[in-house]
Amino acid sequence: MSKWNEEFFIEKGLLLTAISSVIVIALIIIFIFREGLPALQSVGFFSFLFGMEWAPSNGQYGIFPMIIGSLGITALSLLMAVPLGVFCAIFLSEIAPSKMRKILNPTIQTLAGIPSVVYGFFGLVLLVPFMRVQFGGTGFSMFTASVILTVMILPIIVSVSEDALRSIPVEYKEASLALGATHWQTIKNVIFPAAIPGIITSVILGMGRAIGETLAIIMVAGNVVQIPTSIMDPVRALTSNIAIEMGYATGVHYNALFATGIVLVFMIIVLLVIANYFHYKKKVTIGGGYL
Amino acid sequence: MHRFIPPKIAQKIMTGVFWASGILTILILLVIIGYVLMKGLPVVNFEFIFSDPVNSGRSGGIFPFIMSSIYVTLIAVLVATPLGVGAAVYLSEYAGENRLVKLIRFGAETLSSIPSIVFGLFGLAFFVIYLGLGWSVLSGGLTLALMALPTILAASEVSIESINKSYAEGSLALGATKWQTIYKVVIPAALPGITTGVILGMGRAIAEAAAVLYTVGAALMIPTSIMDAARPLPLHLYILATEGLSMDNAWGTAAVLVIMILIITVVTNTLVDRYRKKMMGR
C-alpha cells in the first residue's frame, strides 16, 4: 500500500522536474513581456520596430538600425563560417586520418567552451588595431565583429555538420564508389546532399548563437546606432544595446530594453521553428564523442 | 567549366582544398588559445591567483573573482542537477510520446537557444527585483542554473537511454519496484554520463558573463554569504578590458579561464572514453 503511494509520489515529483524547463520558459516570456510591453504601448509597436532614431534622452526609441546591425553581423559571419565550417566537417568525416580526428575533435570542443569574453578581448586587443591599420577608420566595425563571431560559431557548425555527414549510411558511399565515382564525386553527389538537413540545422544553430552573442560584439563592433553604409562602419547589435544601457536605464528606457529582449526571443523562436521543420535530430555530443 | 577537369585531377584538387580548410580552421582556433596563454601565463602566478585586487583590479590578483566564479557555478549546478536529472529520468523511463513530452522537449530546446543576455534580463526582473534577492551570488547562480539546465538534461537523457534494457528488466524481475530499479540500477549505470553532463553545465556557467552582468553585481571583495554581490571571472575580464584598467591583468584572467575550460574538456573526454570502453567491454 505505502509502496504504491511512494511510487505514485515519485512519479509525480519527477514529472514536476520534467516540466521545470517549460515553467522556466513561461516565466521568462511572462517577465520579459511584463517589463517590455509598457514600452511598446507608449512608443507604438511599429515606431519601436521600424523607428530610425534611438535617443532615450529625447524619448526616441527606434531599434531598426540595431535590427539591421544584428542581422548584418550575423549574415557576414555566416558567409565566412559556413563554407569553412562545412568543408572542415567534410574533412573530419571523410578525409582526415582517425588519429588526427582524435586530436581535432577535443580541440574543437575546447574552442566551443571558451568564454565569449575571451574571444571579444582577443578581438579588441589584436583584431581592432589590425583592421585600423589595414582599412583605416577606428577598426571597430561590423566586419571586425563578424570575424570574431565567425571564429565563435565555427565549432558549432563543424561539430553538428560532422555528425550529420557521419550519420549517412556507409552503403550510399560504397554504392557510389563501386559505380566508379571518385571520392570527391561521391562527396559532392551523394554524401553532401544526403546530409543537407543536418547541415542546415548546424547553420541555424550557428545563426542563433550569432544573434544572441553580446559582450564579444560590444568589444569590437563600435556600438554606434546607425544603419551601416559599408561593412567597415561601426554598428550596434540588439543584444549589445541591452547590455550597454541596462546599467543606467529607468522608466520607459528600462522597459524599451526589455522590449528589445522580446524581439530577440521572437527571432530565436522563429529560428527554432525553422530548424524543427527540417526534422533533423541533433545528436548529443559529450566531450569528444557520443554516449 | 569544371566538366573539362578530369575526375582524377578534380579529386586531387578537392582533397587539397579539404585539407587546407581543416588545417585553417584548427590553426585559427589554436592561434587564439596559444596567444591568450602566451600573453596571459607570464602574469599568472601564485600571488596573482591568491591575492586581492588592488585599485579596482588595475594591479593585484583575482582571488575574489575566482571565489565568485566558484560560488555562482556551485549554486547553478546544485540547482540544475536535480532538475535536469529528474527530468531526464522522467522523459526516458516514465513518459511515452505524448503532447506533454513534446512540449517539455520544445521547452528544453528553446531554453538552450535563448541568448544569454535575455537570461540576464529575466534574472534582473525576476530574481533581483521581483523576488527581492538583489544583486547577489544567489541571483547570479540561479540565473546560471537555468542556462545549465538544458545541457545537464540532454546529457543525462542520452546516457540513461544508452543503458542496456536488460539491467532494468533483471531488477524488475527480482521484484524491485520501478523507482528502486531506477535508483539502484539505472542511475548508477548512467552516472558517468550524468557526471559528464554536470561538468559540461558547469563549463557553461563558468564561461558566462552576459547573464550575470545585471544579476550578480560587480563587487571587488570575496562574497561572505549568498546574498552578497560578487564578480565572476568572465565579468571581471569584461570590465578590465572595456574600461581599459589593466591589459596585463586582463590577459592573466583570460588565461585562467582558458585553462579552466581546458581542464573541463580533458576531464569530460577521459570520462566519456572510460565509460564507452566499459559499455563496449560487456
Contacts between the chains, C-beta under 8 A, distances in Angstrom:
chain1	res1	chain2	res2	distance
A	3	B	177	6.2
A	6	B	177	7.8
A	6	B	179	6.9
A	7	B	177	5.7
A	7	B	178	6.2
A	7	B	179	5.6
A	10	B	179	4.7
A	11	B	90	7.9
A	11	B	94	5.8
A	11	B	179	7.9
A	13	B	86	7.3
A	14	B	86	5.1
A	14	B	87	7.6
A	14	B	89	5.6
A	14	B	90	4.0
A	14	B	94	6.3
A	15	B	90	5.7
A	15	B	94	7.3
A	16	B	86	7.8
A	17	B	82	6.8
A	17	B	83	4.9
A	17	B	84	7.9
A	17	B	85	7.9
A	17	B	86	3.0
A	17	B	87	4.8
A	17	B	90	6.6
A	18	B	86	6.9
A	18	B	87	4.1
A	18	B	90	4.0
A	18	B	91	6.1
A	18	B	95	7.2
A	18	B	104	5.4
A	19	B	100	7.6
A	19	B	104	6.1
A	19	B	107	7.8
A	20	B	83	4.8
A	20	B	87	6.5
A	20	B	149	7.3
A	21	B	83	7.9
A	21	B	87	6.7
A	21	B	104	6.5
A	21	B	107	4.2
A	21	B	108	4.6
A	21	B	111	5.2
A	21	B	149	6.1
A	21	B	150	6.6
A	21	B	153	6.9
A	22	B	103	5.8
A	22	B	104	5.8
A	22	B	107	3.9
A	24	B	107	7.4
A	24	B	111	6.3
A	24	B	146	5.4
A	24	B	149	7.2
A	25	B	107	4.8
A	25	B	110	5.4
A	25	B	111	5.9
A	27	B	122	7.3
A	27	B	126	6.5
A	28	B	114	6.9
A	28	B	118	7.1
A	28	B	119	7.7
A	28	B	122	4.7
A	28	B	146	8.0
A	31	B	122	5.6
A	31	B	125	4.5
A	31	B	126	5.1
A	31	B	130	7.2
A	32	B	118	6.9
A	32	B	121	6.2
A	32	B	122	6.3
A	32	B	125	7.3
A	34	B	125	7.3
A	35	B	121	7.7
A	35	B	125	5.1
A	83	B	21	8.0
A	84	B	21	5.7
A	84	B	24	6.9
A	84	B	25	6.0
A	85	B	25	7.3
A	87	B	17	6.9
A	87	B	18	6.0
A	87	B	21	3.7
A	87	B	22	7.5
A	88	B	21	5.2
A	88	B	22	5.1
A	88	B	24	7.8
A	88	B	25	4.2
A	90	B	18	5.9
A	91	B	18	4.3
A	91	B	19	6.6
A	91	B	21	6.2
A	91	B	22	3.5
A	92	B	22	6.6
A	94	B	18	7.5
A	95	B	15	6.5
A	95	B	18	5.0
A	95	B	19	6.9
A	95	B	22	7.5
A	96	B	22	6.2
A	104	B	22	7.5
A	104	B	26	6.0
A	106	B	265	5.7
A	106	B	266	7.8
A	106	B	269	5.3
A	107	B	26	6.3
A	107	B	29	6.6
A	107	B	30	7.0
A	108	B	26	8.0
A	108	B	29	7.2
A	109	B	265	5.4
A	109	B	268	8.0
A	109	B	269	7.5
A	110	B	33	7.3
A	110	B	261	6.0
A	110	B	262	6.0
A	110	B	265	4.4
A	111	B	29	4.5
A	111	B	32	7.7
A	111	B	33	7.3
A	113	B	203	5.0
A	113	B	204	7.9
A	113	B	207	6.4
A	113	B	261	4.5
A	113	B	264	6.5
A	113	B	265	6.4
A	114	B	32	7.8
A	114	B	33	7.4
A	114	B	207	7.0
A	114	B	257	7.5
A	114	B	258	6.2
A	114	B	261	5.4
A	115	B	206	7.6
A	115	B	207	3.7
A	115	B	208	7.4
A	115	B	209	6.7
A	115	B	234	4.7
A	115	B	237	7.6
A	115	B	257	5.3
A	115	B	261	7.4
A	116	B	207	7.3
A	116	B	209	7.2
A	116	B	210	7.7
A	117	B	209	4.9
A	117	B	234	4.7
A	117	B	235	7.9
A	117	B	237	5.0
A	117	B	238	4.8
A	117	B	241	7.5
A	117	B	254	7.9
A	118	B	36	6.3
A	118	B	234	7.8
A	118	B	237	7.0
A	118	B	254	4.8
A	118	B	257	5.8
A	118	B	258	6.4
A	119	B	32	7.1
A	120	B	238	7.6
A	120	B	241	7.4
A	121	B	237	6.1
A	121	B	238	8.0
A	121	B	241	4.8
A	121	B	250	6.1
A	121	B	254	5.7
A	122	B	32	5.7
A	122	B	35	6.9
A	122	B	36	6.5
A	122	B	254	7.7
A	124	B	241	5.9
A	125	B	241	7.8
A	125	B	247	6.9
A	126	B	35	7.3
A	151	B	28	6.0
A	151	B	29	7.0
A	151	B	32	6.7
A	154	B	25	6.0
A	154	B	28	7.5
A	154	B	29	7.1
A	155	B	29	7.6
A	158	B	25	6.6
A	181	B	7	7.9
A	182	B	7	4.8
A	182	B	8	6.6
A	182	B	10	7.1
A	182	B	11	4.2
A	183	B	11	6.1
A	183	B	15	7.6
A	184	B	7	7.6
A	184	B	10	5.7
A	184	B	11	4.6
A	184	B	14	4.2
A	184	B	15	7.2
A	185	B	7	6.2
A	185	B	10	7.8
A	185	B	11	7.7
A	187	B	14	7.7
A	205	B	113	7.6
A	208	B	113	4.8
A	211	B	115	6.9
A	212	B	113	7.5
A	212	B	114	7.3
A	212	B	115	2.8
A	212	B	116	6.5
A	212	B	117	7.2
A	212	B	118	7.6
A	213	B	115	7.6
A	214	B	115	6.9
A	214	B	116	6.5
A	214	B	117	4.4
A	214	B	210	4.2
A	215	B	209	5.3
A	215	B	210	5.3
A	215	B	213	7.6
A	215	B	238	5.4
A	218	B	242	7.1
A	219	B	238	7.8
A	219	B	241	6.4
A	219	B	242	6.5
A	239	B	115	5.9
A	239	B	117	4.8
A	239	B	210	7.5
A	242	B	117	5.3
A	242	B	120	7.8
A	242	B	121	6.5
A	243	B	117	5.6
A	243	B	120	7.6
A	243	B	210	6.1
A	243	B	213	6.0
A	246	B	121	7.5
A	246	B	124	7.3
A	246	B	213	7.6
A	246	B	214	5.4
A	247	B	214	7.3
A	257	B	121	7.4
A	258	B	121	6.0
A	258	B	125	7.1
A	261	B	117	7.5
A	261	B	118	5.1
A	261	B	121	4.7
A	264	B	115	5.5
A	264	B	117	7.6
A	264	B	118	5.7
A	265	B	114	6.6
A	265	B	118	5.9
A	268	B	110	7.4
A	268	B	113	5.3
A	268	B	114	6.0
A	268	B	115	6.8
A	269	B	110	6.8
A	271	B	113	7.3
A	272	B	106	7.8
A	272	B	109	6.4
A	272	B	110	6.1
A	272	B	113	6.2
A	284	B	154	4.8
A	284	B	155	6.1
A	284	B	157	7.7
A	284	B	158	4.5
A	286	B	155	5.4
A	286	B	158	7.4
A	286	B	193	7.0
A	286	B	196	4.9
A	286	B	197	6.8
A	286	B	200	6.6
A	286	B	268	6.3
A	286	B	272	5.5
A	287	B	196	6.4
A	287	B	200	8.0
A	287	B	265	6.9
A	287	B	268	3.8
A	287	B	269	4.1
A	287	B	271	7.0
A	287	B	272	4.2
A	287	B	273	7.9
A	288	B	269	4.8
A	288	B	272	6.7
A	288	B	273	7.9
A	289	B	269	7.8
A	289	B	272	5.5
A	289	B	273	7.5
A	289	B	276	6.7
A	290	B	158	7.6
A	291	B	155	7.2
A	291	B	158	5.0
A	291	B	159	4.8
A	291	B	162	5.6
A	291	B	193	4.7
A	291	B	196	7.4
A	291	B	272	6.5
A	291	B	275	6.8
A	291	B	276	7.5
